[in-house]
Amino acid sequence: MRGKDLYAMQCRSCHTPESHTGAIFDAWWGGRRLSDLFEFVQERMPKNEPGSLTPQEYADVVAYLLRMNRMPPGSDELSTDVATLKKIRIEKVK
């Protein structure tokens, strides 16, 4: 999985999976639009080189974050189009 590999290479040195799952993820992102998460990650990560990944790489990392939080997968790859992502709301973690 592309997102998992990118997370391991780009995110794991500063973040643990626990900091992106469960109650912590829910407090930050539950009920918000998927575009909010995508833009946050794209504009601020990785911390040492914000914005240095391609839009597809950011989408892959966000898809992996959603998978780690047991969100249901879609039938298509996660879009890199912010207008499309604004139509999707992140459900509360159960």
C-alpha positions as CSV (number, residue, x, y, z in Angstrom):
1,M,0.0,0.0,0.0
2,R,1.5,3.3,-1.1
3,G,0.2,5.4,1.8
4,K,1.6,3.0,4.4
5,D,5.0,3.1,2.8
6,L,4.9,6.9,2.6
7,Y,3.7,7.2,6.2
8,A,6.6,5.0,7.3
9,M,9.2,7.1,5.3
10,Q,7.8,10.6,5.8
11,C,5.6,10.7,9.0
12,R,6.7,8.0,11.4
13,S,9.9,9.7,12.5
14,C,7.8,12.5,14.1
15,H,4.4,10.8,14.6
16,T,3.3,7.5,16.1
17,P,0.2,5.7,14.7
18,E,-1.5,6.3,18.1
19,S,-1.3,10.0,17.5
20,H,-3.4,9.6,14.4
21,T,-6.0,7.1,15.5
22,G,-8.9,6.7,17.8
23,A,-10.0,9.5,20.2
24,I,-7.2,11.8,19.1
25,F,-8.1,11.5,15.4
26,D,-11.7,11.9,16.3
27,A,-11.2,15.0,18.3
28,W,-9.3,16.7,15.5
29,W,-11.1,15.4,12.4
30,G,-14.4,13.8,13.4
31,G,-17.3,15.5,11.7
32,R,-15.0,17.7,9.6
33,R,-14.7,17.6,5.8
34,L,-12.1,15.4,4.2
35,S,-10.7,18.5,2.4
36,D,-9.8,19.9,5.8
37,L,-7.5,17.0,6.6
38,F,-6.1,16.8,3.1
39,E,-5.2,20.5,3.0
40,F,-3.8,20.4,6.6
41,V,-1.5,17.5,5.7
42,Q,-0.5,19.0,2.3
43,E,0.3,22.5,3.7
44,R,2.1,21.5,6.9
45,M,3.7,18.1,6.4
46,P,6.3,16.8,6.5
47,K,7.4,19.1,9.2
48,N,10.9,19.6,7.8
49,E,9.7,20.1,4.2
50,P,6.0,21.1,4.1
51,G,4.4,20.7,0.7
52,S,7.3,18.6,-0.7
53,L,5.2,15.6,-1.7
54,T,3.0,15.3,-4.8
55,P,-0.7,15.7,-4.5
56,Q,-1.1,12.0,-5.1
57,E,1.3,11.2,-2.3
58,Y,-0.6,13.4,0.1
59,A,-3.8,11.6,-1.0
60,D,-2.2,8.3,-0.4
61,V,-1.1,9.3,3.1
62,V,-4.6,10.6,3.9
63,A,-6.1,7.4,2.6
64,Y,-3.8,5.5,4.9
65,L,-4.8,7.6,7.9
66,L,-8.5,6.9,7.1
67,R,-7.7,3.2,6.8
68,M,-5.9,3.2,10.2
69,N,-9.1,4.7,11.7
70,R,-11.2,1.9,10.1
71,M,-13.1,4.2,7.8
72,P,-14.9,2.4,5.0
73,P,-13.0,2.4,1.8
74,G,-14.4,4.0,-1.3
75,S,-14.7,2.3,-4.7
76,D,-12.2,4.7,-6.2
77,E,-8.8,6.1,-5.2
78,L,-8.9,9.1,-3.0
79,S,-9.1,12.3,-5.1
80,T,-6.6,15.0,-5.0
81,D,-9.3,17.6,-5.9
82,V,-10.2,19.7,-2.9
83,A,-13.6,20.5,-4.3
84,T,-14.4,16.8,-4.5
85,L,-13.0,16.2,-1.0
86,K,-15.2,19.0,0.4
87,K,-18.2,16.8,-0.3
88,I,-17.0,14.0,2.0
89,R,-17.4,14.3,5.8
90,I,-15.2,12.3,8.1
91,E,-17.4,10.2,10.3
92,K,-16.8,10.0,14.1
93,V,-14.6,7.0,15.1
94,K,-16.7,4.3,16.7
